[in-house]
Amino acid sequence: MKVAVVFLLAALALLTFPGSTTADMMGGKANCNDAIMGCPRIYDPVCGIDGVTYPSECVLCLENRKRQVPVKIKRYGPC
């Protein structure tokens, strides 16, 4: 009985803390690895604060390398 109560309390505590699965805040920074030279062909779109839908966070990172001012993530998913 005590084990079940502890388990339920732990599960409830974990559910109350929201995960960071979306970049709902304006200007979420992309998780970039400077060592990558290309991106896999996996479509997982992100919406940049510039209003452009990028095929993946990796593609956004590659585009940011080309720019003077990097684009941040507005939200995950298409714009």
C-alpha positions as CSV (number, residue, x, y, z in Angstrom):
1,M,0.0,0.0,0.0
2,K,2.8,2.5,0.9
3,V,4.6,1.7,-2.3
4,A,1.5,2.4,-4.4
5,V,1.0,5.8,-2.6
6,V,4.6,6.7,-3.1
7,F,4.4,5.7,-6.8
8,L,1.2,7.8,-7.3
9,L,2.7,10.8,-5.6
10,A,5.9,10.6,-7.7
11,A,3.8,10.2,-10.9
12,L,1.7,13.2,-9.9
13,A,4.8,15.3,-9.2
14,L,6.3,14.5,-12.6
15,L,3.1,15.3,-14.4
16,T,2.8,18.7,-12.8
17,F,6.1,19.9,-14.3
18,P,5.6,20.7,-17.9
19,G,8.3,19.5,-20.3
20,S,10.1,21.8,-22.8
21,T,8.7,20.0,-25.9
22,T,7.7,23.3,-27.5
23,A,9.3,26.7,-27.9
24,D,6.2,28.6,-27.0
25,M,8.2,31.6,-25.8
26,M,9.2,34.0,-28.5
27,G,12.8,33.3,-29.6
28,G,13.6,29.8,-28.4
29,K,17.2,29.0,-29.4
30,A,17.8,26.1,-31.8
31,N,19.8,23.2,-30.4
32,C,22.7,23.3,-32.9
33,N,25.9,21.2,-33.2
34,D,28.6,23.2,-34.9
35,A,30.3,20.1,-36.1
36,I,27.5,18.9,-38.4
37,M,28.0,19.4,-42.1
38,G,24.6,18.1,-43.3
39,C,21.2,17.1,-42.0
40,P,19.3,13.8,-42.2
41,R,16.2,13.8,-44.4
42,I,13.8,13.7,-41.4
43,Y,10.8,16.0,-41.7
44,D,10.2,17.5,-38.3
45,P,9.3,21.1,-39.1
46,V,10.0,24.2,-37.0
47,C,8.6,27.7,-37.4
48,G,11.2,30.4,-37.3
49,I,10.6,33.9,-35.9
50,D,11.0,35.1,-39.5
51,G,7.8,33.3,-40.4
52,V,9.5,30.6,-42.5
53,T,8.9,26.9,-41.9
54,Y,12.2,25.0,-41.8
55,P,12.1,21.2,-42.5
56,S,14.0,20.5,-39.3
57,E,15.8,22.2,-36.5
58,C,19.1,21.0,-38.1
59,V,18.2,22.8,-41.4
60,L,17.5,26.0,-39.3
61,C,20.9,25.6,-37.7
62,L,22.6,25.3,-41.1
63,E,20.8,28.4,-42.3
64,N,21.8,30.3,-39.2
65,R,25.5,29.6,-40.0
66,K,25.0,31.6,-43.2
67,R,23.3,34.6,-41.6
68,Q,24.6,37.5,-39.6
69,V,21.6,37.5,-37.3
70,P,20.4,33.9,-36.4
71,V,16.8,33.0,-36.6
72,K,15.3,31.6,-33.4
73,I,12.5,29.0,-33.1
74,K,9.0,30.5,-32.7
75,R,7.4,27.1,-32.2
76,Y,7.7,23.4,-33.3
77,G,5.6,22.5,-36.3
78,P,4.8,24.4,-39.5
79,C,4.2,28.2,-39.4
